[in-house]
Amino acid sequence: MARGGPDGGDGGRGGDVWLVASRNHSSLIGFANHPHRRAGDGTHGQGGRRAGRSGQDCIAEVPEGTVVHSLDGRPVADLAVAGDRFLAARGGIGGRGNASFLSNRRRAPGFAEQGEVGEEIWYDLELKLLADVALVGFPNAGKSTLISKISAARPKIADYPFTTLEPHLGVVRLARWLGPSRAEALSDLVVADVPGLVEGAASGRGLGLAFLRHVERARVLCILLDPAPEAGCEPSEQYRILLAELGRYKPSLLERPRVLAWSKVDMWPLSGGAGSGELPGGTGDAYGGQVPLPISGVTGAGLRELLGLLEALVRSERAGEVKVLREPVVHRPLPEEMAVHRDPSGIWVVEGRAPERAVRLSDMNDAQAMAYASRRLASLGVERMLRRAGARRGDTIRIGAMELTYEPDDVTEDARH
């Protein structure tokens, strides 16, 4: 401004993209066809030293239990509980107007900064179901029939293996099964029906890994054993295989409380095909000292007793959990420091957010802008790093998208004056 000095305002910063765990979502289906999330842009600064408005943050809700991975497979964040937040991408910093460069020696700065480009990052999102009880068993062991009987969940049910290809959650209202008095302490159970497990699942066979990652977060395991001849092996052998695969995937799963049950007893009554008074597949010693509970998801036999056992274990597990306010588990690496290296073409490359920001000025042909950038780089230690790396006068230096010629003595002298 004539006789008024510089009065350009700063630009607003760009909005951030956040991933937030929410109970309002139960799957990641919203990201399947629309994977992009973008925050708002900041607005330009204006005359009269009026700053621009910051861009609006983008809040992308994900289900509880979402794990965020980088594209190379490294875990970045674990959003296990509603309210957990992860800063997925930072918005760029707004450029400073020429009024910000006013000093006693620089009374009429004729340059300003451009706004910083925000981060653009791809992630892999994985959902690990959070459930009180996970139903564990071979394919076609009756898990889907059971969850459809005890809850309002309606998974696909058929008489062939791998009917369940995706996990299902069902909420069991305990008052209906155990009575209002028993349900006072624990009103409901969340039960997960997940794809069946086969031998070798921990190595990825069948639907193994898709199954096992959901078992990982259940408080209690309900192991269903199929005593019917069509199952292909004895219940005791099924039990051995299931425990072996759980332990191979994650040894701590073997320490998880578990209840054993024989399913489909309506098709294999204990007083019939298995022999009067005999236990299908051996005695209780074959099951670690436990005696499996006979149940039927079709007739409802044994379900009240099964839910009573599960309710007691889940109530104990919930009571033992420490209720604390916590920050989400974030595995973000430390911010990158400045670094200097020489590429195959012989150009010295300076990396780091601070030096890249120092040269992002609107016009590096402006003498004042160049002097400011030189002084800023010197204060950051870039010149010292280049000298130690072996850079010589006349070498090409690349900082961000800008290429400069290295003139240490002259640049330093200009910066001082």
C-alpha positions in Angstrom: 0.0 0.0 0.0 1.3 3.4 -0.9 2.8 5.0 2.2 1.1 2.2 4.2 3.5 -0.7 3.9 2.7 -4.3 3.1 -0.7 -5.5 4.0 -1.1 -9.0 2.4 -2.8 -11.5 4.8 -1.8 -15.1 5.3 -3.5 -17.9 3.5 -5.6 -20.5 5.5 -4.2 -23.9 6.1 -5.7 -27.0 4.4 -8.0 -29.3 6.4 -6.9 -32.6 7.8 -8.3 -36.1 7.1 -9.2 -38.0 10.3 -10.2 -41.7 10.7 -12.5 -42.0 13.7 -13.9 -45.2 15.2 -17.7 -45.2 15.5 -20.4 -47.5 16.7 -22.6 -46.2 13.8 -20.8 -48.4 11.3 -20.3 -52.2 11.3 -18.4 -52.7 8.0 -15.9 -50.9 5.7 -18.3 -51.3 2.7 -18.5 -47.5 2.4 -14.8 -47.5 1.3 -15.2 -50.3 -1.3 -16.6 -48.1 -4.1 -15.7 -44.7 -2.7 -12.2 -45.0 -1.3 -11.2 -41.3 -1.5 -11.6 -38.9 1.4 -10.6 -35.2 0.9 -10.5 -32.3 3.3 -11.3 -28.7 2.3 -8.9 -26.2 0.9 -7.8 -23.1 2.8 -8.8 -19.8 1.2 -6.5 -17.1 0.1 -5.3 -14.3 2.3 -6.5 -10.8 1.3 -5.5 -7.2 1.6 -5.9 -5.4 4.8 -3.9 -8.2 6.5 -7.0 -10.4 6.4 -6.1 -14.0 6.9 -7.7 -16.7 4.8 -10.1 -19.3 6.3 -8.7 -22.7 7.2 -10.1 -25.7 5.2 -12.7 -27.9 6.8 -11.4 -31.2 8.3 -12.7 -34.4 6.8 -14.0 -36.9 9.4 -14.2 -40.4 8.0 -16.0 -42.8 10.3 -14.9 -46.4 10.4 -16.2 -49.3 12.6 -14.6 -50.2 15.9 -11.8 -52.6 15.5 -10.4 -51.1 12.3 -6.7 -51.5 11.8 -4.9 -49.1 9.5 -1.9 -50.4 7.5 0.5 -48.7 5.1 0.7 -50.1 1.6 3.8 -52.1 2.5 1.8 -53.9 5.3 3.1 -52.0 8.4 0.4 -51.3 11.0 -0.1 -47.6 11.4 -3.0 -47.3 13.8 -5.4 -49.5 15.7 -8.9 -47.9 16.2 -10.3 -50.4 18.6 -12.8 -48.3 20.6 -15.4 -45.8 19.6 -13.9 -42.3 19.7 -10.3 -43.4 18.7 -8.9 -41.0 16.2 -6.1 -41.2 13.7 -4.7 -38.3 11.7 -4.6 -40.0 8.3 -3.3 -37.0 6.2 -2.3 -33.5 7.2 -3.5 -30.5 5.4 -0.9 -28.1 4.0 0.2 -25.0 5.9 -1.1 -21.7 4.4 1.4 -19.4 2.7 2.4 -16.2 4.5 1.4 -12.9 3.0 4.0 -10.2 2.4 3.1 -8.5 5.7 4.7 -11.4 7.5 8.1 -10.6 6.0 8.2 -7.0 7.2 11.3 -6.2 9.2 13.4 -3.1 10.0 15.7 -3.8 7.1 12.9 -5.0 4.7 10.3 -2.3 4.8 8.6 -3.2 1.5 8.7 -6.9 0.9 7.4 -7.7 -2.5 7.1 -11.4 -2.2 4.8 -13.9 -0.4 4.7 -17.6 0.2 2.6 -20.1 -1.7 0.4 -22.5 0.3 1.8 -26.0 1.1 0.3 -29.0 -0.7 -1.4 -31.3 1.7 -0.5 -35.0 2.2 -1.9 -37.6 -0.1 -1.6 -41.1 1.3 -3.1 -44.5 0.6 -3.9 -46.9 3.3 -5.2 -50.5 3.6 -8.1 -50.7 6.1 -8.7 -54.0 7.9 -11.7 -54.7 10.2 -11.2 -57.1 13.1 -14.6 -57.8 14.7 -15.1 -56.9 18.4 -17.3 -59.6 19.9 -17.9 -61.1 23.3 -18.0 -64.6 21.9 -16.5 -66.1 18.7 -18.0 -69.3 17.3 -15.1 -71.6 16.3 -15.5 -74.7 14.3 -15.0 -76.6 11.1 -17.0 -75.5 8.0 -20.6 -76.6 8.2 -20.4 -77.3 11.9 -23.6 -75.4 12.6 -22.3 -72.0 13.6 -24.7 -70.1 11.4 -27.6 -72.1 12.5 -26.7 -71.5 16.1 -26.3 -67.7 15.8 -29.6 -67.4 13.8 -31.4 -69.3 16.7 -30.0 -67.2 19.6 -30.0 -63.8 17.9 -31.7 -61.8 15.1 -28.7 -62.4 12.7 -29.6 -64.1 9.5 -26.5 -65.5 7.8 -26.8 -67.8 4.8 -27.3 -71.4 5.9 -26.8 -74.5 3.6 -25.5 -78.0 3.9 -22.2 -77.5 2.2 -18.8 -76.1 3.5 -17.9 -72.4 3.5 -21.5 -71.2 3.4 -20.3 -68.3 5.5 -17.9 -66.2 3.5 -18.1 -63.0 5.6 -18.3 -62.6 9.3 -21.7 -61.9 11.0 -22.5 -60.4 14.3 -25.5 -61.3 16.4 -26.7 -59.7 19.6 -28.1 -62.2 22.1 -30.7 -60.8 24.5 -30.0 -62.7 27.7 -33.3 -61.8 29.4 -35.1 -63.9 26.8 -33.0 -67.0 27.5 -31.9 -66.7 31.1 -34.6 -64.6 32.7 -34.6 -60.9 33.8 -32.8 -61.6 37.1 -29.8 -63.3 35.5 -29.6 -60.6 32.8 -29.3 -57.7 35.2 -25.5 -57.7 35.4 -25.1 -58.5 31.7 -28.0 -57.6 29.4 -26.6 -59.0 26.1 -23.8 -60.8 24.3 -22.3 -60.0 21.0 -21.6 -63.2 19.2 -19.5 -63.5 16.0 -20.2 -66.1 13.3 -17.0 -66.3 11.2 -16.0 -68.5 8.3 -15.1 -72.1 9.1 -11.6 -73.2 10.1 -9.7 -76.0 8.4 -6.3 -77.5 9.0 -3.6 -75.2 7.7 -5.7 -72.1 8.2 -2.9 -70.3 10.1 -0.9 -70.6 6.8 -3.7 -69.2 4.8 -5.4 -72.3 3.7 -9.2 -72.1 3.0 -10.5 -68.9 4.5 -8.0 -69.2 7.4 -6.6 -65.7 7.9 -9.9 -64.1 7.1 -11.3 -66.2 10.0 -8.5 -66.0 12.5 -8.2 -62.2 12.6 -11.7 -61.9 13.9 -11.3 -64.6 16.6 -8.3 -62.6 17.8 -10.5 -60.0 19.6 -13.2 -62.1 21.1 -13.4 -62.3 24.9 -14.5 -66.0 24.9 -14.3 -68.8 22.4 -17.2 -71.2 21.8 -15.8 -74.2 20.0 -18.4 -76.2 18.1 -17.6 -79.9 17.4 -19.6 -81.8 14.8 -20.2 -85.4 15.9 -21.9 -86.4 12.7 -20.0 -88.9 10.4 -20.2 -86.5 7.5 -17.8 -84.1 9.4 -14.9 -86.2 8.1 -13.1 -86.8 11.4 -13.9 -87.5 15.1 -14.8 -84.5 17.4 -11.7 -85.1 19.4 -9.6 -84.8 16.2 -11.5 -81.6 15.3 -10.7 -80.2 18.7 -7.0 -81.0 18.3 -6.8 -79.3 14.9 -8.7 -76.3 16.0 -6.5 -75.7 19.0 -3.4 -76.3 16.9 -4.4 -73.7 14.3 -5.4 -71.1 17.0 -2.0 -71.6 18.7 -0.1 -71.4 15.5 -1.8 -68.1 14.6 -1.5 -66.5 18.0 -0.4 -68.5 21.1 -2.4 -66.2 23.5 -5.6 -67.5 21.9 -5.0 -70.8 23.7 -5.3 -69.0 27.0 -8.7 -67.4 26.1 -11.7 -68.8 28.1 -13.6 -71.3 26.0 -16.7 -73.4 26.1 -17.0 -76.7 24.2 -20.2 -77.9 22.6 -21.4 -80.7 20.4 -23.6 -79.3 17.7 -26.4 -81.0 15.6 -27.3 -83.4 18.4 -30.8 -83.5 16.8 -29.1 -85.5 13.9 -26.9 -87.6 16.2 -28.7 -88.3 19.5 -26.4 -89.4 22.3 -28.7 -92.3 23.0 -28.5 -93.5 19.4 -25.7 -93.6 16.8 -23.0 -92.8 19.3 -24.0 -95.6 21.5 -26.1 -95.5 24.7 -24.4 -93.3 27.3 -21.2 -92.9 25.2 -19.6 -89.6 24.4 -19.1 -88.9 20.7 -15.4 -89.0 19.8 -14.1 -90.2 23.2 -14.2 -89.2 26.8 -13.8 -85.8 28.4 -10.1 -86.4 28.7 -9.8 -86.0 24.9 -11.0 -82.4 25.4 -8.6 -81.1 28.0 -10.7 -82.3 30.9 -13.9 -80.5 29.7 -17.0 -82.4 28.7 -18.6 -80.7 25.6 -22.2 -79.6 26.0 -24.7 -81.2 23.6 -26.7 -78.6 21.8 -29.0 -78.2 18.7 -29.4 -74.9 16.8 -32.5 -76.4 15.2 -34.5 -77.7 18.2 -32.9 -75.3 20.8 -31.8 -78.2 23.0 -29.0 -77.2 25.4 -28.9 -73.5 24.3 -30.0 -72.1 27.6 -27.2 -74.0 29.4 -24.7 -72.9 26.7 -25.6 -69.2 27.0 -25.5 -69.5 30.8 -21.9 -70.7 30.6 -21.0 -68.0 28.1 -22.6 -65.3 30.1 -20.6 -66.2 33.2 -17.3 -66.2 31.4 -18.0 -62.9 29.5 -19.2 -61.2 32.7 -15.9 -62.3 34.4 -13.8 -61.1 31.4 -15.6 -57.7 31.2 -15.2 -57.2 34.9 -11.4 -57.8 34.6 -10.9 -55.3 31.9 -9.4 -52.0 33.1 -11.7 -49.1 32.0 -9.3 -46.2 31.3 -9.4 -43.3 29.0 -6.7 -43.9 26.5 -5.2 -42.6 23.3 -5.6 -44.9 20.3 -2.6 -47.0 19.5 -0.8 -45.1 16.8 2.3 -46.6 15.1 3.1 -43.5 13.1 6.9 -43.3 12.6 8.8 -40.3 13.9 8.8 -37.2 11.6 11.6 -37.3 9.0 14.6 -35.1 9.7 16.5 -33.2 7.0 18.7 -35.3 4.8 21.1 -34.7 1.9 22.1 -37.2 -0.7 23.4 -37.2 -4.3 21.3 -38.8 -7.0 22.7 -40.8 -9.9 22.7 -37.7 -12.1 25.0 -35.9 -9.7 22.4 -33.5 -8.3 22.4 -32.9 -4.6 18.9 -33.5 -3.2 17.9 -31.9 0.1 14.9 -33.6 1.8 12.8 -32.4 4.6 9.6 -30.3 5.2 11.4 -27.3 6.6 13.9 -26.7 3.7 11.2 -27.4 1.1 8.9 -24.8 2.8 11.8 -22.3 2.8 12.1 -22.3 -1.0 8.3 -22.4 -1.7 8.1 -18.7 -2.4 6.0 -17.1 -5.1 8.9 -15.8 -7.1 12.5 -17.0 -6.5 13.7 -14.6 -9.1 12.9 -11.8 -6.7 16.1 -10.7 -5.0 14.4 -10.2 -1.6 12.7 -13.6 -1.8 16.0 -15.2 -2.7 17.9 -13.5 0.2 15.2 -14.5 2.7 15.2 -18.2 1.4 19.0 -18.3 1.6 19.1 -17.0 5.2 16.4 -19.4 6.2 18.3 -22.4 4.7 21.4 -21.3 6.4 19.7 -21.1 9.8 18.3 -24.6 9.3 21.8 -25.9 8.7 21.3 -26.9 5.1 24.5 -25.1 3.9 26.5 -26.9 6.6 25.0 -30.3 5.7 25.9 -29.7 2.0 29.4 -28.7 2.8 29.9 -31.8 5.0 28.4 -34.0 2.2 31.0 -32.6 -0.3 29.0 -30.2 -2.3 31.1 -27.7 -4.3 30.4 -24.3 -5.8 28.5 -24.6 -9.0 26.8 -27.9 -8.1 23.1 -28.2 -8.7 21.0 -28.4 -5.5 17.4 -29.7 -5.7 15.0 -28.8 -2.8 11.4 -29.9 -3.5 10.6 -28.9 -7.1 13.2 -26.1 -7.1 16.7 -26.5 -8.5 19.4 -24.0 -7.4 23.1 -23.5 -8.0 25.2 -23.8 -5.0 27.2 -20.6 -4.3 28.0 -20.8 -0.6 30.1 -17.7 -0.1 28.0 -15.3 -2.2 24.7 -16.7 -0.9 25.8 -16.4 2.6 27.1 -12.9 2.0 23.8 -11.8 0.4 21.9 -13.3 3.3 23.9 -11.3 5.8 23.1 -8.1 4.1 
